[in-house]
Amino acid sequence: MQVYKVGGAVRDRLLGLPVTDVDRVVIGATTEEMLAQGFRPVGADFPVFLHPKTGEEYALARTERKSGRGYGGFTFYASPEVTLEEDLIRRDLTINAMAEDDQLNLTDPYHGQRDLEARILRHVSPAFAEDPLRVLRVARFAARYAGLGFTVADETMGLMRQLSESGELQALTAERSWKEISRALLEDHPQVFIQVLRDCGALKELMPEVDALFGVPQPETHHPEIDTGLHTLSVLEQSALHKQPLTVRWACLLHDLGKGLTPEEEWPRHIAHEHTGLKLIKAVNERFKAPKDCQELALLVGQYHTHGHRALELKASTLLELLQSFDIYRRPHRFEEFIAACEMDARGRKGLEQRSYPQADYLRGAAKAARAVAVQPLLEQGFKGPELGEALKRERLKALKAYKDAATA
């Protein structure tokens, strides 16, 4: 029985990066032998065990064979006879198909170290094309390591294109897709994830609403980059540079979907794209079963981001409606995330990345003014029920008018 570290732990150590997750593979052991040593089984599809003391994962070496559609369409075979090389060949990329023992002796049958040095993401074997989830994984790795100069090998991109055209991507579950998408969006270069998906034809299959934005022009006065798809990538890039949370990054990706529905004869203007895009944002949200907070913020940002940009011009009544829409009294954090998404949108324009965004502080001040209106004096005046709500609204409107006058004087 031999134990090796495999995958990301080996890859990141060789890259000089922090090692967070450690996966181990066990060669020459049976399930019974693992149980006899106190390991606890956790794998549903194949034998994975938790170490009795450390709780770390140990998997028996295995081979796999394609037996159906999608990510789950495989049968696995685990046996003491399965060699380390046979276990490694079923992995996705050569840089993930290396192993090392406790003395850091490297086993690298598929030249992962060479590809690490060349900064290449390359598939291990033709079996790569049997698993559609690998399209998303490779795009995610491209986003993670873009800052180190990694690119996808041409032949690997060819297999990803083949998978995209095969219809296999449609067999991915919403849960598996979202897991990869959400992790990719939180990488340092999430825009690379979207670009790689587009380059191999997967974006058109998974998010046709986002793919449709490329080639759609916007007014050059406001958008020097012109192309809506390129603008979306830039907004996503800004969201990563400013360390925004997943909710904001998801909203940044989807905020302009309505522009993909604008008839060509109306280009480059996109009248009411905020409203036409809502049904598309909702469709993408539901397709990937995005978490509720991501769904809600994406819809709100889609509907109101131009309000954010025009904040200083808004009438006090419109400003109050905006604040009410976000329920700033009970959920102030969500309004902060909206402001962040608007700022990323404004910065995601060619040559305007460093421009200040005074709307952010103005909106924060407006929210503070509205929240400062006390309920108690109105209760003491005898207001209750719907009348209390109307009185509160009047007082908040009055406070916002005073705030607006002072802020724009």
N, C-alpha and C positions, 0 to 999 in steps of 0.2 A: 504494500500500500504506500503510494507516494502522493504527496500533496504539493500543488503548485499554485502560486498567485497567477491570475490570468487577467486579460482584458485591460480595463481602464487603469488599474493600479500599476501595472507594468508600463503602460503607455505614458502616463503622466509622470512617473518617476524618471523615465528616460528624457522627458521633455523638461525636467526640472520644475514641474508644477506640483502644488500640494496634492497629496493623495487623500481622498476622502472615503470613497467606497472601495472595499477590498473584496474581490471575488476569488474563491479558491476552487480548484477542481481536484478530485481525488481519482487517482489511477490505480486499478488493481484491487478494488474493494467491492463488496456486495452490500446490499441494504442491511442484511442481517449483521454483518460485521460492524457497520456504522452504529446500529442500534445497540449492539453489545458493548460498544465503547461509550454509550451514554448520549450519543447524538440524538436530537429530536427532529423527526421528519416534518417538513412544512410544504414540500412541493406537491402541487395537485396533479400536474401533468408528467413530471419527471422527478427523479429522486434528488431533492435538496434537503439539507439537514442544518440544524443550528448546533454550534459547538456547545457542549454542556456547561462550560465556564464563561467563555467570552461572548456567546450568542452570535458569533459571526457565521456567515453562510458557507457551506461546503457542498458542492454538487458532484455527483458521480459523473465520470466521463461518459459521454453519450454520443451517439450518431443520430441523425434525423433524416426522415424521408417525406417528401411532399405527398399528401394524401387527400387534399381538398383545397378549397379556395381560401384566400385571406391569410391573416397572421396566424390563426389557430389551426390552419389546415396541414398539420404535420403529425407524424407518428415518431416517437422517440424510442431508441433502443439503448439501454444502459447495461453494461456488463463489465466484469473485471478484465475482459479481453480487449476492450476498446483502448486504443493507444492515445497518447497525448496529441500526436499529430492528427489523428482522426477526429478528436474532439475540437481541435483548433480550426480545422478546415471548414467546419460548419458556421464559423463566425462571419460577421459582415465584412469588416475591413482588415487589411493586413496589419494596420497599426493596433488593432484590437485582438489580433491572433498570435500574440506572443505570451510566453509563460516564463516564470522564474522560480527557482527553488529558494529555500531559506538562506542559501549562500549567495543569492543573487546571480546564479548561473542562468544565462538566458537561453531559452529554446525558441527559435525563430525560423520555423520551416518555410514561411511564406514571405520572408523579406520585409517584415514590418519595420524593422529598424532602418533599413535603407529608405523606405518611404517616409519615415519620420524625418530623416535628414533631408530628403528632397521636398518635404512639405507637400506630400501627395496623399489624397484620400483614394485608395484603390481597393476594389473588391478582392476577396480571397479566391473565390472560385465561381464558375458559372451558376452554381446553386444560389448565388446572390439573387438572381432573378425570380426565385421561387417565393420570396417573401416580400409583399408590397410595403410592409412597414419600414423596410430598409430604405426606401426612397425618402421618407421623412427623417429617418435617423441620420442618413448621410448629409442631408440638407442641414440638420441640426449641428452635426459635427463641423460642417463648413462654417456655420455661424459662430460656433465656439472658438475655432482655431483660425479664423480669418485674420485676426490681429498678428498671428505668427507667420502669415503668408501661405497658409494651406489652400490648395485648390483641389477640385474633384478631377480625377483622371478621365481622359476622354472616353476610354473604353467603359469605365464605370458609369459615366453620364449616358453612354449609349444603352446600357442595361436599364438604367433608371427610366430612360425614354421608352424603352420597350415595355417596361412594367406599366408606365402611365398609359400607354396605348392599348394595353391588354384588357382593361376594364377591371383588373385585380384590385385597384385602389378602392373601388366601390365596395369591396368585401371587408374593408377595415371597419371595425366598430368605432362608434363615436368616442368611447372611453379611451381606446388605445390611441386614436388620432389626437384627441385633446391632450393626452399626456405628453406626446411628442411636441405638439404645437406650443403648449404652454411652457415647456422647458426651453424650447428654441427661442421663444419671444423674450425669455429672461436672460439669454446669452448676451455677450457684449456687442455682438453685431447681428441683431435679429433681422435686419434688412437683407443680409446675405441668405438667410434661410428662405425668405420669400423669393429672392432672385434665383436661387438654385432650383427651387420648385418650378418657377416659370421656365427656366432654361431647359428643363427636361420634360415639360408638358404636364407636370403634376398639378400645378396651380389651377390650370383650366379645368381639371377633373375635380379637385378638392374644393376650391374656392373660385368658381367662375366669375363671381361678382367682383372679386379683387383683380383677377386677370383682365377683366373687361376694361379696367381703368387705364391700361397701358395703350398709348396712342391717342388718348382723348385729350385735346388741348384745353388750356385755361387761359384767361386774359394775361398777357405777358406783363402788364402793368403791376398786377398783384402777384403773379407767379412767373418770375424770370425763367424757371425751369420748364415752364409750359406744360409738359406732359403730366397728367394726373397720377399715373402709375409711379413715375419717378418721384413726384411730390410725396406720395404715400410712403415710399421707401425712405425718403429723407426725414419724414416726420417720425417714422419708427426708429431711425438712427438717432435722432435727437432724444427720443424717449429713453434710449439706452445710455446715451452720454450723460443724461441728467438723472440716471438711476431711478427711473420711475417704476412703480409696482406693476404687476401683471395687468391689473384692471385698466390702468392708463394705457399700457402698451396695446392691449386688445382694442380699446376704443380708438387709438391712433390708427391702427390698421384698417378699421372699418368706417371711419368718420365720413369719408367722401364717396361711399358706394353709390349714392344717388347720381353722381356725375356720369356714371357708366350708362345711365338710362336716358341722358339728354339726346334728343334727335340731332343728327349731324348738322342739319340746317340752322340749328340754334347755337352751335359752337362759335366762339369759345365760351359763351356765357352759359351759366347753369342755374337758371331761375328755379327757385323752390327745390333745389336738390336735397336740402335738409329733410324735407318731408317725403319726397319720392324715395329716398334711400332707406327709410325706416323699415319697409317691408323686406328689403334685402338684408339689412342688419339682423332683423328678427330671424330670417331664414338661416343665416350663417350661425347665429347663436344656437338655434335649435338643432342644426345639423351636427354640431360638435358637442351638444349638451354642455355648453360653457357654464361655469358656476354662476349663480344668480347675481353676485355683485358685478361680475364682468358683463353679463347680459344687460343689466340695468344701466351701467355707466355708458356702455357702447351706444345704447339707444338715446340716452340723454345727450351725449356729446354729439351724436349724429344730428339730432334735432336742433340743438341750441348753440353749436360752436360759432356760428356767425353772430349770434347775440353776444357771445363772449368778445369777439373781435370788435364789435361796435358798441361795447359797454358804455363808453363815455358819451355816446350819442343817444342812448336809449332814454325814453321818457321814464319818469319815476314809476308810472303804473306798469310799464313793460318790465322794468327792473324788478318790481315786486312780484309779478307773475313768474319771472325767471326763478327768483329765490324760492317761491312757493313750490314750483315744479320739482325742486331738489329737496324739499322738506328740510331746509337748513336748520330748523329749530331742533329737530330730533336727530338729523344725520349730517352734521356739519362737515364730516370727513369727506363725504361724497362730493360736496360742492368744491372742496379743495382739490379733489382729483379732477373734477371738470375743468377748473382753472388751469391745472397742470397740463391737461390734454390740449386745451386751447393754446397755451403758450408753446407747446411742442409743434402744433400745427403752424403757428406763426413763424417759428424758427426753422421749420422744415421747407425752406424756400431758398433757392440758389442765391448765395451772396448776402442773405439776410439772417444767417444763423446766429449772429451776435447782437442783433438789434434788440433794444430793450422792449419790454412788454408792459407798459404802465397799466393796461387793463387789469392785470392780476391784482395789484394792490387796490385799485379802484373797486373791483368786485368784492374783495375781502372787506373793505371798508363799508360797502353797502350792506353786506351780510351782517356785519357787526352792528350797524345802525338799526337794522330791522330787528335783530335779536335783543337789542337794548330796550325795546318797548316793553314795559312791564304790564302784566295782566292784572295785578292786585288793585290798582286805582280804578280800573274799569269795573271790577267786581264790586268795589265799594260804592260805585255809582249806580249799582243795581242791574247792570247788564248780565244776562245769562243766556244760555242756549245759542241759537243762531244769531241773536242780536249781539251777543258777546263777540262772536266770530267776526261780524261786520264792523263792530266798533274797533276791534283789534286791527283789522285790515285798514281802516281809516287812519288809525294812529301810526301804523307802520308806513303807510303811504306818505303821511305828513313828515315822518322822520326821514324817509328817503328823498323827499323833495328838498328838505333842509340840507341833507348830506350832499345831494347833487349840486345845489346852488353854491355851497361852500367849496366843493371839490373842483368845480369847473369855473369858478369866478376868476 
